[in-house]
Amino acid sequence: MDNQKVLFVLLDDYADWEAASLAAALNEEPEGQGQKFDVKTVSLTKEPIKSIGGFTMLPDYGLDDAPADFAALILIGGNSWRKEESKRVMELVDRALEKKAVVGAICDATVFLGCNGLFNYIEHTSNYLEDLKGTAGDRYSNETGYLQQQAVRSGQIITANGTAFLEFGKEVLEALSAAPQDEIDEWYGFFKQGYHEYMKAQK
């Protein structure tokens, strides 16, 4: 059976550090299980885009030819989510919600979801509440659902602020049952604590 696809939506000027660790974890093979997921990238078109860090990336898909079948849709932050042309990504988000796939958004991609009404009935987080409210305006009506946490999982929707790529990754891995829980905890602890502190805790 083919591995399940996980689609990372990367727009021009995307935050490369928010994507890399999670993508690598998804591409790993959980012990004794074989590889479960196939990470693919999607952008507005298949033209090359550049990250904030200056890495040029050629997307696997544009929005027009993105696969219909996928396990998760991961929206990575960056500086393009507030542009008019980025609104087309909602076509893919709507498809993900319809098929009950995991939807993850980090950093300014959370503002994008908030501007499109996805936060009005679920708990969520973002970089900064006042920015979310100011940008989304009357399309956002759930301030009481905003949690001041690094990452929040509400059903199949996961949100995180831009400093929370490890917490975000952990929530996505858990939502996908990407590996046994002890392996996910090990992955998170190793990178969150750092090698030396993590190894001390294992003694």
KOLZA-321089 format. One record per atom (N, C-alpha, C): residue number from 1; atom name; x, y, z. Coordinates in pm, whole numbers, plus 50000, padded with zeros to 5 digits. Layout:
<pts>
NUM / CA / X / Y / Z
...
</pts>
This chain:
<pts>
1 / N / 50085 / 49881 / 50000
1 / CA / 50000 / 50000 / 50000
1 / C / 50088 / 50124 / 50000
2 / N / 50047 / 50224 / 49921
2 / CA / 50124 / 50347 / 49915
2 / C / 50120 / 50420 / 50048
3 / N / 50231 / 50490 / 50078
3 / CA / 50233 / 50572 / 50198
3 / C / 50131 / 50685 / 50187
4 / N / 50077 / 50727 / 50300
4 / CA / 49983 / 50838 / 50301
4 / C / 50058 / 50969 / 50277
5 / N / 50001 / 51055 / 50196
5 / CA / 50066 / 51183 / 50167
5 / C / 50035 / 51284 / 50278
6 / N / 50136 / 51361 / 50313
6 / CA / 50119 / 51479 / 50399
6 / C / 50164 / 51599 / 50316
7 / N / 50072 / 51690 / 50292
7 / CA / 50099 / 51804 / 50207
7 / C / 50139 / 51926 / 50290
8 / N / 50257 / 51980 / 50262
8 / CA / 50304 / 52103 / 50325
8 / C / 50280 / 52218 / 50228
9 / N / 50198 / 52314 / 50269
9 / CA / 50173 / 52432 / 50186
9 / C / 50280 / 52537 / 50218
10 / N / 50361 / 52566 / 50119
10 / CA / 50470 / 52662 / 50132
10 / C / 50449 / 52773 / 50030
11 / N / 50435 / 52895 / 50077
11 / CA / 50422 / 53010 / 49989
11 / C / 50554 / 53084 / 49982
12 / N / 50567 / 53172 / 49884
12 / CA / 50691 / 53248 / 49871
12 / C / 50722 / 53321 / 50002
13 / N / 50850 / 53322 / 50041
13 / CA / 50892 / 53384 / 50167
13 / C / 50841 / 53304 / 50287
14 / N / 50844 / 53171 / 50275
14 / CA / 50795 / 53086 / 50384
14 / C / 50901 / 53069 / 50492
15 / N / 50856 / 53033 / 50612
15 / CA / 50945 / 53018 / 50728
15 / C / 51001 / 52875 / 50729
16 / N / 51117 / 52857 / 50669
16 / CA / 51171 / 52723 / 50648
16 / C / 51193 / 52645 / 50778
17 / N / 51229 / 52712 / 50886
17 / CA / 51256 / 52644 / 51013
17 / C / 51131 / 52583 / 51075
18 / N / 51014 / 52632 / 51034
18 / CA / 50889 / 52579 / 51089
18 / C / 50849 / 52447 / 51024
19 / N / 50907 / 52417 / 50911
19 / CA / 50869 / 52297 / 50835
19 / C / 50964 / 52180 / 50851
20 / N / 51094 / 52210 / 50864
20 / CA / 51196 / 52107 / 50843
20 / C / 51191 / 51992 / 50944
21 / N / 51180 / 52023 / 51073
21 / CA / 51188 / 51916 / 51173
21 / C / 51068 / 51823 / 51165
22 / N / 50949 / 51878 / 51144
22 / CA / 50829 / 51795 / 51133
22 / C / 50834 / 51710 / 51006
23 / N / 50875 / 51770 / 50895
23 / CA / 50883 / 51695 / 50769
23 / C / 50980 / 51577 / 50783
24 / N / 51094 / 51601 / 50847
24 / CA / 51192 / 51494 / 50866
24 / C / 51136 / 51383 / 50953
25 / N / 51064 / 51420 / 51059
25 / CA / 51006 / 51319 / 51148
25 / C / 50902 / 51235 / 51074
26 / N / 50823 / 51298 / 50989
26 / CA / 50721 / 51225 / 50914
26 / C / 50783 / 51131 / 50811
27 / N / 50899 / 51166 / 50761
27 / CA / 50966 / 51082 / 50662
27 / C / 51043 / 50966 / 50723
28 / N / 51055 / 50967 / 50856
28 / CA / 51126 / 50857 / 50922
28 / C / 51039 / 50732 / 50927
29 / N / 51103 / 50620 / 50956
29 / CA / 51032 / 50494 / 50971
29 / C / 51021 / 50459 / 51119
30 / N / 50898 / 50463 / 51176
30 / CA / 50884 / 50421 / 51315
30 / C / 50938 / 50279 / 51331
31 / N / 50997 / 50252 / 51446
31 / CA / 51065 / 50124 / 51467
31 / C / 50973 / 50005 / 51437
32 / N / 51015 / 49925 / 51342
32 / CA / 50942 / 49802 / 51310
32 / C / 50816 / 49822 / 51228
33 / N / 50789 / 49945 / 51182
33 / CA / 50663 / 49970 / 51111
33 / C / 50680 / 50005 / 50965
34 / N / 50801 / 50042 / 50924
34 / CA / 50818 / 50091 / 50788
34 / C / 50768 / 50233 / 50773
35 / N / 50802 / 50297 / 50664
35 / CA / 50762 / 50436 / 50644
35 / C / 50613 / 50445 / 50620
36 / N / 50546 / 50538 / 50690
36 / CA / 50401 / 50551 / 50682
36 / C / 50357 / 50669 / 50596
37 / N / 50442 / 50773 / 50589
37 / CA / 50399 / 50896 / 50523
37 / C / 50497 / 50939 / 50414
38 / N / 50444 / 51015 / 50321
38 / CA / 50521 / 51068 / 50210
38 / C / 50499 / 51218 / 50208
39 / N / 50600 / 51294 / 50245
39 / CA / 50589 / 51440 / 50252
39 / C / 50600 / 51500 / 50112
40 / N / 50501 / 51583 / 50077
40 / CA / 50501 / 51653 / 49949
40 / C / 50475 / 51801 / 49974
41 / N / 50522 / 51885 / 49883
41 / CA / 50506 / 52029 / 49896
41 / C / 50409 / 52083 / 49792
42 / N / 50331 / 52182 / 49834
42 / CA / 50233 / 52247 / 49748
42 / C / 50250 / 52398 / 49760
43 / N / 50243 / 52466 / 49647
43 / CA / 50240 / 52612 / 49649
43 / C / 50131 / 52659 / 49552
44 / N / 50121 / 52787 / 49531
44 / CA / 50016 / 52839 / 49443
44 / C / 50033 / 52784 / 49301
45 / N / 50157 / 52777 / 49256
45 / CA / 50190 / 52717 / 49127
45 / C / 50312 / 52628 / 49148
46 / N / 50360 / 52568 / 49042
46 / CA / 50479 / 52484 / 49051
46 / C / 50607 / 52562 / 49021
47 / N / 50595 / 52694 / 49015
47 / CA / 50714 / 52777 / 48995
47 / C / 50799 / 52778 / 49121
48 / N / 50932 / 52793 / 49108
48 / CA / 51020 / 52796 / 49227
48 / C / 50981 / 52909 / 49322
49 / N / 50993 / 52882 / 49451
49 / CA / 50972 / 52986 / 49553
49 / C / 51094 / 52988 / 49644
50 / N / 51108 / 53095 / 49719
50 / CA / 51224 / 53110 / 49806
50 / C / 51178 / 53129 / 49950
51 / N / 51249 / 53066 / 50043
51 / CA / 51217 / 53078 / 50185
51 / C / 51274 / 53206 / 50243
52 / N / 51230 / 53239 / 50365
52 / CA / 51288 / 53353 / 50436
52 / C / 51438 / 53335 / 50451
53 / N / 51481 / 53210 / 50469
53 / CA / 51623 / 53182 / 50484
53 / C / 51702 / 53182 / 50354
54 / N / 51633 / 53200 / 50242
54 / CA / 51701 / 53210 / 50114
54 / C / 51714 / 53080 / 50037
55 / N / 51648 / 52973 / 50083
55 / CA / 51653 / 52846 / 50012
55 / C / 51548 / 52848 / 49901
56 / N / 51589 / 52815 / 49780
56 / CA / 51497 / 52805 / 49668
56 / C / 51439 / 52664 / 49664
57 / N / 51307 / 52655 / 49650
57 / CA / 51238 / 52526 / 49655
57 / C / 51145 / 52514 / 49534
58 / N / 51145 / 52397 / 49472
58 / CA / 51056 / 52368 / 49360
58 / C / 50941 / 52283 / 49413
59 / N / 50819 / 52336 / 49421
59 / CA / 50707 / 52260 / 49479
59 / C / 50676 / 52133 / 49398
60 / N / 50631 / 52030 / 49468
60 / CA / 50587 / 51908 / 49400
60 / C / 50458 / 51933 / 49322
61 / N / 50371 / 52019 / 49379
61 / CA / 50242 / 52046 / 49318
61 / C / 50209 / 52195 / 49324
62 / N / 50129 / 52240 / 49229
62 / CA / 50058 / 52366 / 49241
62 / C / 49918 / 52336 / 49291
63 / N / 49842 / 52437 / 49325
63 / CA / 49707 / 52414 / 49375
63 / C / 49621 / 52339 / 49273
64 / N / 49645 / 52362 / 49146
64 / CA / 49560 / 52302 / 49043
64 / C / 49581 / 52153 / 49026
65 / N / 49697 / 52101 / 49066
65 / CA / 49721 / 51957 / 49049
65 / C / 49755 / 51886 / 49180
66 / N / 49720 / 51949 / 49292
66 / CA / 49744 / 51885 / 49422
66 / C / 49659 / 51758 / 49432
67 / N / 49712 / 51654 / 49494
67 / CA / 49638 / 51527 / 49503
67 / C / 49510 / 51540 / 49585
68 / N / 49413 / 51459 / 49549
68 / CA / 49286 / 51462 / 49620
68 / C / 49291 / 51383 / 49749
69 / N / 49383 / 51289 / 49758
69 / CA / 49390 / 51200 / 49875
69 / C / 49514 / 51232 / 49957
70 / N / 49495 / 51272 / 50082
70 / CA / 49608 / 51302 / 50170
70 / C / 49562 / 51289 / 50314
71 / N / 49658 / 51263 / 50402
71 / CA / 49627 / 51242 / 50544
71 / C / 49629 / 51372 / 50623
72 / N / 49710 / 51468 / 50578
72 / CA / 49722 / 51593 / 50653
72 / C / 49762 / 51706 / 50559
73 / N / 49719 / 51825 / 50596
73 / CA / 49754 / 51947 / 50525
73 / C / 49819 / 52040 / 50625
74 / N / 49945 / 52076 / 50601
74 / CA / 50023 / 52156 / 50696
74 / C / 50055 / 52291 / 50633
75 / N / 50001 / 52398 / 50693
75 / CA / 50024 / 52533 / 50643
75 / C / 50138 / 52597 / 50722
76 / N / 50247 / 52620 / 50652
76 / CA / 50368 / 52675 / 50716
76 / C / 50367 / 52828 / 50706
77 / N / 50407 / 52892 / 50814
77 / CA / 50405 / 53038 / 50820
77 / C / 50500 / 53104 / 50723
78 / N / 50493 / 53235 / 50719
78 / CA / 50577 / 53313 / 50629
78 / C / 50515 / 53449 / 50605
79 / N / 50563 / 53514 / 50500
79 / CA / 50524 / 53654 / 50476
79 / C / 50425 / 53672 / 50362
80 / N / 50360 / 53565 / 50319
80 / CA / 50269 / 53577 / 50204
80 / C / 50124 / 53543 / 50234
81 / N / 50094 / 53505 / 50357
81 / CA / 49959 / 53459 / 50387
81 / C / 49854 / 53570 / 50380
82 / N / 49893 / 53694 / 50385
82 / CA / 49795 / 53804 / 50382
82 / C / 49778 / 53862 / 50242
83 / N / 49843 / 53802 / 50144
83 / CA / 49832 / 53849 / 50006
83 / C / 49704 / 53794 / 49943
84 / N / 49647 / 53871 / 49853
84 / CA / 49520 / 53835 / 49790
84 / C / 49527 / 53699 / 49721
85 / N / 49636 / 53673 / 49652
85 / CA / 49645 / 53547 / 49576
85 / C / 49650 / 53423 / 49665
86 / N / 49685 / 53443 / 49793
86 / CA / 49694 / 53328 / 49884
86 / C / 49557 / 53275 / 49924
87 / N / 49451 / 53351 / 49900
87 / CA / 49316 / 53308 / 49938
87 / C / 49278 / 53176 / 49871
88 / N / 49341 / 53145 / 49758
88 / CA / 49308 / 53021 / 49686
88 / C / 49344 / 52897 / 49766
89 / N / 49431 / 52910 / 49864
89 / CA / 49469 / 52794 / 49945
89 / C / 49347 / 52739 / 50020
90 / N / 49246 / 52822 / 50040
90 / CA / 49125 / 52775 / 50110
90 / C / 49056 / 52662 / 50033
91 / N / 49076 / 52654 / 49902
91 / CA / 49022 / 52543 / 49825
91 / C / 49075 / 52411 / 49881
92 / N / 49204 / 52410 / 49911
92 / CA / 49269 / 52290 / 49963
92 / C / 49230 / 52267 / 50109
93 / N / 49218 / 52374 / 50187
93 / CA / 49176 / 52362 / 50327
93 / C / 49035 / 52305 / 50334
94 / N / 48946 / 52356 / 50251
94 / CA / 48809 / 52306 / 50250
94 / C / 48805 / 52158 / 50214
95 / N / 48888 / 52118 / 50121
95 / CA / 48895 / 51977 / 50083
95 / C / 48943 / 51892 / 50201
96 / N / 49042 / 51943 / 50273
96 / CA / 49095 / 51871 / 50389
96 / C / 48989 / 51856 / 50497
97 / N / 48916 / 51962 / 50524
97 / CA / 48812 / 51958 / 50627
97 / C / 48700 / 51862 / 50586
98 / N / 48665 / 51862 / 50459
98 / CA / 48559 / 51775 / 50410
98 / C / 48595 / 51628 / 50428
99 / N / 48724 / 51595 / 50406
99 / CA / 48767 / 51456 / 50417
99 / C / 48819 / 51422 / 50556
100 / N / 48805 / 51518 / 50650
100 / CA / 48846 / 51500 / 50790
100 / C / 48995 / 51467 / 50803
101 / N / 49075 / 51525 / 50718
101 / CA / 49220 / 51515 / 50730
101 / C / 49268 / 51608 / 50841
102 / N / 49386 / 51583 / 50893
102 / CA / 49448 / 51673 / 50990
102 / C / 49485 / 51803 / 50919
103 / N / 49453 / 51915 / 50981
103 / CA / 49491 / 52047 / 50928
103 / C / 49575 / 52116 / 51033
104 / N / 49698 / 52151 / 50997
104 / CA / 49787 / 52221 / 51088
104 / C / 49824 / 52358 / 51032
105 / N / 49828 / 52459 / 51117
105 / CA / 49869 / 52593 / 51075
105 / C / 49957 / 52652 / 51184
106 / N / 50068 / 52710 / 51143
106 / CA / 50163 / 52768 / 51237
106 / C / 50195 / 52911 / 51195
107 / N / 50220 / 52995 / 51294
107 / CA / 50263 / 53133 / 51272
107 / C / 50156 / 53210 / 51193
108 / N / 50191 / 53282 / 51089
108 / CA / 50093 / 53366 / 51021
108 / C / 49991 / 53286 / 50941
109 / N / 50015 / 53157 / 50920
109 / CA / 49912 / 53074 / 50858
109 / C / 49790 / 53061 / 50948
110 / N / 49809 / 53078 / 51080
110 / CA / 49694 / 53078 / 51170
110 / C / 49605 / 53200 / 51146
111 / N / 49665 / 53313 / 51117
111 / CA / 49587 / 53434 / 51087
111 / C / 49505 / 53412 / 50960
112 / N / 49565 / 53344 / 50863
112 / CA / 49495 / 53309 / 50740
112 / C / 49368 / 53229 / 50771
113 / N / 49380 / 53127 / 50857
113 / CA / 49262 / 53048 / 50893
113 / C / 49160 / 53133 / 50969
114 / N / 49210 / 53218 / 51059
114 / CA / 49120 / 53305 / 51134
114 / C / 49044 / 53401 / 51044
115 / N / 49111 / 53450 / 50941
115 / CA / 49046 / 53541 / 50846
115 / C / 48941 / 53470 / 50762
116 / N / 48947 / 53339 / 50759
116 / CA / 48851 / 53262 / 50681
116 / C / 48749 / 53190 / 50768
117 / N / 48735 / 53236 / 50893
117 / CA / 48627 / 53192 / 50980
117 / C / 48644 / 53057 / 51047
118 / N / 48763 / 52997 / 51037
118 / CA / 48778 / 52862 / 51091
118 / C / 48789 / 52858 / 51243
119 / N / 48815 / 52970 / 51307
119 / CA / 48838 / 52970 / 51451
119 / C / 48713 / 53005 / 51532
120 / N / 48604 / 53031 / 51469
120 / CA / 48488 / 53084 / 51540
120 / C / 48417 / 52982 / 51628
121 / N / 48451 / 52855 / 51612
121 / CA / 48383 / 52751 / 51692
121 / C / 48480 / 52652 / 51755
122 / N / 48610 / 52681 / 51750
122 / CA / 48708 / 52588 / 51808
122 / C / 48810 / 52664 / 51892
123 / N / 48874 / 52594 / 51984
123 / CA / 48987 / 52652 / 52056
123 / C / 49107 / 52658 / 51961
124 / N / 49190 / 52761 / 51979
124 / CA / 49296 / 52786 / 51883
124 / C / 49400 / 52878 / 51946
125 / N / 49511 / 52896 / 51875
125 / CA / 49609 / 52997 / 51915
125 / C / 49667 / 53060 / 51789
126 / N / 49753 / 53159 / 51810
126 / CA / 49816 / 53230 / 51698
126 / C / 49938 / 53301 / 51756
127 / N / 49998 / 53389 / 51679
127 / CA / 50114 / 53462 / 51731
127 / C / 50073 / 53563 / 51839
128 / N / 49963 / 53632 / 51813
128 / CA / 49929 / 53746 / 51898
128 / C / 49781 / 53776 / 51877
129 / N / 49702 / 53769 / 51982
129 / CA / 49557 / 53782 / 51971
129 / C / 49516 / 53914 / 51907
130 / N / 49576 / 54024 / 51948
130 / CA / 49533 / 54154 / 51895
130 / C / 49556 / 54163 / 51745
131 / N / 49664 / 54102 / 51697
131 / CA / 49690 / 54101 / 51553
131 / C / 49586 / 54016 / 51481
132 / N / 49554 / 53901 / 51538
132 / CA / 49452 / 53814 / 51480
132 / C / 49318 / 53887 / 51471
133 / N / 49278 / 53953 / 51580
133 / CA / 49152 / 54026 / 51581
133 / C / 49153 / 54141 / 51480
134 / N / 49262 / 54215 / 51480
134 / CA / 49270 / 54331 / 51392
134 / C / 49271 / 54295 / 51245
135 / N / 49336 / 54185 / 51213
135 / CA / 49347 / 54144 / 51073
135 / C / 49219 / 54077 / 51025
136 / N / 49162 / 53991 / 51107
136 / CA / 49042 / 53917 / 51066
136 / C / 48916 / 54002 / 51076
137 / N / 48913 / 54100 / 51164
137 / CA / 48796 / 54187 / 51178
137 / C / 48671 / 54108 / 51215
138 / N / 48559 / 54135 / 51147
138 / CA / 48433 / 54070 / 51184
138 / C / 48425 / 53926 / 51137
139 / N / 48530 / 53876 / 51071
139 / CA / 48534 / 53734 / 51033
139 / C / 48581 / 53647 / 51150
140 / N / 48622 / 53713 / 51259
140 / CA / 48669 / 53643 / 51379
140 / C / 48583 / 53683 / 51497
141 / N / 48520 / 53585 / 51563
141 / CA / 48426 / 53617 / 51671
141 / C / 48442 / 53524 / 51791
142 / N / 48562 / 53471 / 51811
142 / CA / 48579 / 53372 / 51918
142 / C / 48703 / 53401 / 52003
143 / N / 48709 / 53521 / 52055
143 / CA / 48822 / 53558 / 52141
143 / C / 48831 / 53467 / 52263
144 / N / 48718 / 53420 / 52313
144 / CA / 48721 / 53332 / 52430
144 / C / 48781 / 53196 / 52398
145 / N / 48786 / 53160 / 52269
145 / CA / 48846 / 53034 / 52229
145 / C / 48995 / 53042 / 52206
146 / N / 49051 / 53164 / 52219
146 / CA / 49195 / 53182 / 52199
146 / C / 49269 / 53142 / 52325
147 / N / 49363 / 53050 / 52312
147 / CA / 49442 / 53003 / 52425
147 / C / 49586 / 53050 / 52414
148 / N / 49639 / 53102 / 52524
148 / CA / 49778 / 53147 / 52525
148 / C / 49869 / 53027 / 52552
149 / N / 49878 / 52942 / 52453
149 / CA / 49961 / 52822 / 52459
149 / C / 50049 / 52816 / 52334
150 / N / 50156 / 52738 / 52342
150 / CA / 50244 / 52725 / 52227
150 / C / 50171 / 52660 / 52109
151 / N / 50096 / 52556 / 52137
151 / CA / 50020 / 52488 / 52033
151 / C / 49888 / 52440 / 52092
152 / N / 49786 / 52434 / 52009
152 / CA / 49653 / 52391 / 52051
152 / C / 49600 / 52293 / 51947
153 / N / 49548 / 52181 / 51996
153 / CA / 49481 / 52086 / 51907
153 / C / 49333 / 52084 / 51941
154 / N / 49250 / 52109 / 51842
154 / CA / 49106 / 52105 / 51858
154 / C / 49051 / 52012 / 51751
155 / N / 49022 / 51889 / 51790
155 / CA / 48981 / 51791 / 51691
155 / C / 49095 / 51763 / 51595
156 / N / 49069 / 51783 / 51466
156 / CA / 49170 / 51759 / 51363
156 / C / 49247 / 51885 / 51325
157 / N / 49217 / 51998 / 51392
157 / CA / 49283 / 52125 / 51358
157 / C / 49386 / 52160 / 51465
158 / N / 49508 / 52189 / 51421
158 / CA / 49619 / 52219 / 51511
158 / C / 49672 / 52357 / 51476
159 / N / 49690 / 52442 / 51577
159 / CA / 49744 / 52575 / 51556
159 / C / 49861 / 52598 / 51651
160 / N / 49951 / 52687 / 51611
160 / CA / 50070 / 52715 / 51693
160 / C / 50126 / 52851 / 51657
161 / N / 50196 / 52911 / 51754
161 / CA / 50266 / 53036 / 51723
161 / C / 50401 / 53005 / 51657
162 / N / 50466 / 53108 / 51608
162 / CA / 50586 / 53089 / 51528
162 / C / 50708 / 53039 / 51602
163 / N / 50706 / 53041 / 51736
163 / CA / 50820 / 52987 / 51812
163 / C / 50797 / 52841 / 51850
164 / N / 50682 / 52786 / 51812
164 / CA / 50638 / 52657 / 51866
164 / C / 50647 / 52543 / 51766
165 / N / 50751 / 52544 / 51682
165 / CA / 50755 / 52441 / 51578
165 / C / 50771 / 52300 / 51635
166 / N / 50833 / 52287 / 51753
166 / CA / 50844 / 52154 / 51813
166 / C / 50711 / 52110 / 51875
167 / N / 50644 / 52200 / 51946
167 / CA / 50513 / 52167 / 52002
167 / C / 50412 / 52139 / 51890
168 / N / 50420 / 52219 / 51786
168 / CA / 50336 / 52199 / 51668
168 / C / 50362 / 52061 / 51607
169 / N / 50490 / 52029 / 51590
169 / CA / 50527 / 51900 / 51533
169 / C / 50476 / 51784 / 51617
170 / N / 50488 / 51797 / 51748
170 / CA / 50442 / 51690 / 51838
170 / C / 50291 / 51669 / 51824
171 / N / 50216 / 51777 / 51819
171 / CA / 50071 / 51765 / 51805
171 / C / 50033 / 51701 / 51671
172 / N / 50103 / 51738 / 51565
172 / CA / 50073 / 51679 / 51434
172 / C / 50107 / 51531 / 51434
173 / N / 50223 / 51495 / 51488
173 / CA / 50263 / 51354 / 51493
173 / C / 50163 / 51272 / 51573
174 / N / 50115 / 51328 / 51682
174 / CA / 50016 / 51256 / 51764
174 / C / 49883 / 51244 / 51691
175 / N / 49840 / 51351 / 51625
175 / CA / 49712 / 51348 / 51554
175 / C / 49712 / 51244 / 51443
176 / N / 49828 / 51221 / 51384
176 / CA / 49842 / 51125 / 51275
176 / C / 49878 / 50985 / 51324
177 / N / 49899 / 50972 / 51455
177 / CA / 49952 / 50845 / 51509
177 / C / 50072 / 50802 / 51427
178 / N / 50162 / 50897 / 51405
178 / CA / 50275 / 50875 / 51314
178 / C / 50377 / 50776 / 51368
179 / N / 50378 / 50756 / 51500
179 / CA / 50472 / 50664 / 51564
179 / C / 50415 / 50631 / 51701
180 / N / 50466 / 50527 / 51766
180 / CA / 50424 / 50502 / 51904
180 / C / 50449 / 50625 / 51991
181 / N / 50366 / 50644 / 52094
181 / CA / 50375 / 50765 / 52175
181 / C / 50512 / 50783 / 52237
182 / N / 50577 / 50675 / 52279
182 / CA / 50709 / 50691 / 52341
182 / C / 50812 / 50742 / 52241
183 / N / 50798 / 50706 / 52114
183 / CA / 50890 / 50759 / 52013
183 / C / 50864 / 50906 / 51986
184 / N / 50736 / 50946 / 51986
184 / CA / 50704 / 51088 / 51967
184 / C / 50756 / 51170 / 52085
185 / N / 50737 / 51118 / 52207
185 / CA / 50788 / 51187 / 52325
185 / C / 50940 / 51198 / 52323
186 / N / 51004 / 51093 / 52275
186 / CA / 51151 / 51095 / 52266
186 / C / 51197 / 51200 / 52165
187 / N / 51131 / 51205 / 52051
187 / CA / 51164 / 51304 / 51947
187 / C / 51150 / 51446 / 52003
188 / N / 51039 / 51472 / 52070
188 / CA / 51014 / 51605 / 52124
188 / C / 51114 / 51639 / 52234
189 / N / 51133 / 51547 / 52328
189 / CA / 51223 / 51573 / 52439
189 / C / 51366 / 51595 / 52396
190 / N / 51411 / 51518 / 52298
190 / CA / 51549 / 51528 / 52251
190 / C / 51579 / 51666 / 52197
191 / N / 51488 / 51717 / 52113
191 / CA / 51514 / 51848 / 52052
191 / C / 51476 / 51964 / 52144
192 / N / 51377 / 51946 / 52229
192 / CA / 51335 / 52054 / 52318
192 / C / 51436 / 52076 / 52429
193 / N / 51486 / 51966 / 52488
193 / CA / 51579 / 51979 / 52600
193 / C / 51724 / 51997 / 52554
194 / N / 51755 / 51948 / 52436
194 / CA / 51894 / 51947 / 52392
194 / C / 51961 / 51816 / 52432
195 / N / 52061 / 51780 / 52357
195 / CA / 52124 / 51648 / 52374
195 / C / 52165 / 51620 / 52518
196 / N / 52242 / 51710 / 52578
196 / CA / 52302 / 51681 / 52710
196 / C / 52195 / 51669 / 52819
197 / N / 52100 / 51763 / 52822
197 / CA / 51996 / 51757 / 52924
197 / C / 51907 / 51635 / 52903
198 / N / 51878 / 51605 / 52778
198 / CA / 51793 / 51488 / 52751
198 / C / 51862 / 51360 / 52796
199 / N / 51992 / 51348 / 52768
199 / CA / 52063 / 51226 / 52804
199 / C / 52076 / 51211 / 52955
200 / N / 52091 / 51323 / 53025
200 / CA / 52095 / 51318 / 53172
200 / C / 51964 / 51261 / 53227
201 / N / 51853 / 51301 / 53166
201 / CA / 51722 / 51258 / 53214
201 / C / 51698 / 51109 / 53190
202 / N / 51775 / 51049 / 53099
202 / CA / 51757 / 50908 / 53068
202 / C / 51832 / 50817 / 53165
203 / N / 51920 / 50876 / 53247
203 / CA / 52002 / 50794 / 53338
203 / C / 51923 / 50760 / 53466
</pts>
